[in-house]
Amino acid sequence: MSVVLSRDSQVRVMEDTVTNAEKHLGQFCSMLAAYTRKTAQVRDKADRLVKQLTDFANTEHPDMRATLRSFAEDLAKVQDYRQAEVERLETKVISPLQLYGAHTKRAEIKKLKQVQKNEIKQLAKLGKLRQKSPSDRLTISQAETSVQRASADASHTTHRLGERIEAFQKRKLTDLQKIFLDFVTIEMVLHAKAVEVYSSAFQTLENYDPERDLEDFRAKMHGLYGHRDARPLTDTVSSPAVPWSLTGQSAQTALRGERREDEETLEASAEEDLRGRGRALHQ
């Protein structure tokens, strides 16, 4: 009976392992999917901001116009990196977590429980026979054989499932390490690139001198037009680097695709560099 209790304890550990994996990995998947959707929403909001900046720049005086156009370009670049972040989160984080619904061993645990119940049933039957018919050696011997067969089946099934659950646990731990390393790396790449681009935007905005546009404004107020042109930009002079100078979401997607092809090698290099720095700091 002590062996039966020991196996029952093993089954509880295995069942808890599978139940916790199903529960928490499912929650991770849902939360990270929501996180990715929010990131995509931020990207879309920033897209609209870039469009608004471009439209407004076309109504302003020359220096402000150039400054806002440059700022809009930098902001658009960050959204390209954010789009890459969304795609990588879906591929490297969410998709692997979704697979864990198929990896769990609940059906096998259920089968093992049935085998254990049969073992307990045969033991109980043998105990009753020994009490009611202690002299019926043939029936008792047959019952003992049934108990031995049930115990061997339970032992074999427990051992085999234990090996599978251990392999599942090992894969789960390794996968979680990789999934969250990928998550952190994806975020590090985005923020490193964003800091680089925003630093350029900061410098552009800081270098803007309002006085030059004020001079242009005063000249217009007094009807004195000089060589500086304050008219809105037309489509023929809009910057091709700003995707929102084109119309429609398809144009944005096409330009992002072109830019992504040029940046893949750089981003892969940056990702490897950030991984190396992370390891060095850890050591």
N, C-alpha and C positions, 0 to 999 in steps of 0.2 A: 504493500500500500504506500510505503514511503517513496518508492520509485514513481508511482502514479502521481503523487503530490508534487514530486520534483518536476515531472514532465508538465504538469498543470502550470507550475510556476514559469517554466520556459515559454509555454504558449502565451501566458499573460504578457511577458516581456515582448515577444514577437508581435502580438496583437497591438500593444501600446505603440510599438515602433511604427507599424503601418498606419495606425489611426492618427498619430501625431504628424506623420509625413503628409497624409491626405489633407488634414486640417490646415496645418501651417503653410505648406507649400501652395495649397489652393489660395490661402489668404495673401501670400506673397504675390502670387500671379495676379490676383484681382487688384491689389494695391498698386503694383508696378504698371499694370495696364492703365489704371486711372492716372498715374503719374505721367505716363507717356502721352495720354490724351490731353492732359493739362499743358504739357510742353508743346504739343501741336497747336493748342489754342493760343498759347503765348506767341508762337511763330506767326499764326494768322493775324493776331492783333498787331504785331509789329509790322507785318506786311502792309496793313492798312495805314499804319503810322507813316511808313516810308512813302506810300502813295500821297498822303496828305502833305508831307514835307515837300515832295516834288511839286505838287500843285501850288503850294504856297510860295515856294522859291521862285516860280515863274511869274509871280506878281510883284516881286521885290526888286530893290535896287541892286546894282551889279555885285558888290562885295558880299552882301547878305545872300544873294542868289547863289553865288559860287560856294559860299560856306555851307548853306543848307543842302545844296546838291551833293557836296562831298560827304556831309554827315549822313545823308540818305543812302549813299553808296555804302558807307561803312556799316550802317544799320542793316542794309540788305545782305551784306556779307555774313553778318552774325546769324541772320535767319537761314542762310544756306548751311551754316554749321549746325544750327538747331535742327534743320531738316535731316541732316546726316545723323544727329543724335537720335531722333525719333526712329529712323530706319534701323539703326544699330541696336537700340533698346528692344525693338520688336523681334529682331533676329537672334541676338545673343543673350537676351535676358528673359523675355516673355515666352518665346517658343520653347526653350528647354524646360521651363517650369510647367508648361501645359502638358508635356509628355508624361508627367508623373502620375496622372490618373490611370495610365495603362501599365505602370510599373508595379503597382501595389499588389499584395499577395493575399487579399482578403478571402478570395475563394478557396485558396489552399489552406488557409487557417481554419476555415469552416469545415473542410474535409478532415483535417487533423482532429478537430473537436469531436467529430462523429466517430472517428477511430478510437479516440480516448473513451468516449461514452460506451462503446462496445466492450472495451477492456473492463471498465468498471462494472458493466452489466454481467459479464462472464464471471468476474470475481464474486459479485453478489450471489449469483446463481450457485457457484461452488460452495460458498459459505452456507447457504440454505440447505444444500444437499448433505453437507457434513453434519448439520444439526438434526435434520429430519431422518436421514437414512445413513447413519454412520457405518453400517455393515454392508451397504451396497457398493462394493469396491469397483465393480465395472462401471456403474454410472458415474461415480466420483472420478474414476480414472479418465473417462471421456470428458468430464467437465474440466479436469485439470489440463487436459490436452487443448481444449478450447481456450482456456485462460492463457496458456503458454503461446498459442498461435496469436491471440489478440494482443498480448503483451509485446510479442516480437513485431507485429504489424505496427503498433503504436510507437515502439522504439525506433523502428526504421523510418517511419513517416516523420517523426519528430526530428530525427537527425538530419534527414534530407531537407526538410523545410527550414531547419535552423541554419543550414549552409546557405540556402537561398536568401533568407532574411539577412544574414551577415553580408552576403554579396550586395544585396539591395542597400544596406546601411552604408557600406563602403562607397558604392557608387553615388549615393545621395550626398555624403559628406564631400566627396571629390567634386561633384557637380555644383554644389552650393558654393564651394570655394571659388570655382571658375566663374560661375554666374555673377557673384558679387564682385570678384576682381574685374570682370568685364564691365559691370555697372560703374564701378569707381573710375576705371580707365576712360570709359565713354564720357563721363562727367568731367574728368580732368582735361581731356582733349578739348571739349567744348569751352570750358572756362579759360583754358590757356589761350586758345585762339581768340575768344571774346575779349580777353584783357589786351591782347595785341592789337586787335582792331579798334577797340574803344580808346586805347591810348592814342592812336592816330586821330580818332574823332575828337578827343579832348584837346589835342594840340591844335587841330584846325579851328575849333570853336574859340579856344583861348587866343589865337592869333588874329581873330577878327577885330577890325577897328571900326566902330560905328561912325566915327567922324567922317570917314570918306563917303559913306552913304548919306550922311547928313548934309554934306556939301552938295551932293547931287540933288538931294531933296530940296534944299534952299534954292538951288539954281532953277529947279522946275517951278517952285513957288513964285519966283520972280520972272519966269519966262525966259531964263538965260540957259539955253541948251548948249552944252559944251560937247566935248568928244566922248563923254561917258554915256552909254546907252542904258536907260532904265526900263526899256520896254520888256514885257514878258517874253520868255524864250519860246520859240516855235518848235514844232516837232523836228525841224531840220537841224536844230542845234542841240537837241536834248542828248544827254549822255547815254551811249549804248550800254554802258556798264550798269545802269540802273534798270532792273527788270520792269519797273512800273512805268517806264516811259513807253512800254508796249501795253496792249490791252489784253485782258483776260487772264484767267488762271493758267491756261495752257501755255501761254508765253512765259509766265514765271517758271513753270515746271521745266520747259525746254531750256531756258537759260541756266536754271539751277543744274540741270543735267550736264550741260556743257562745262560749267564751272567745276562741278564735282569731278569730272574726268581729269581736269588739269590738277586738281588738289589731292587726288587719292594717294599719290606717292608721298607728298608732303605730310598728309595726315597719318599715314601708316608709320612714317619715320617719327613723327611727334609722339604717336601712341607708344612706340617702342621705347623712345627716350624717357617718357613719363613713367613707364613701367620700371625702367632701370633706376630712375631716381627714387621711386617708391621703395624698391628693394634696398637700395643703398641706405636710405634713411632708417629702414627697419633694422638693418644690420648694425 
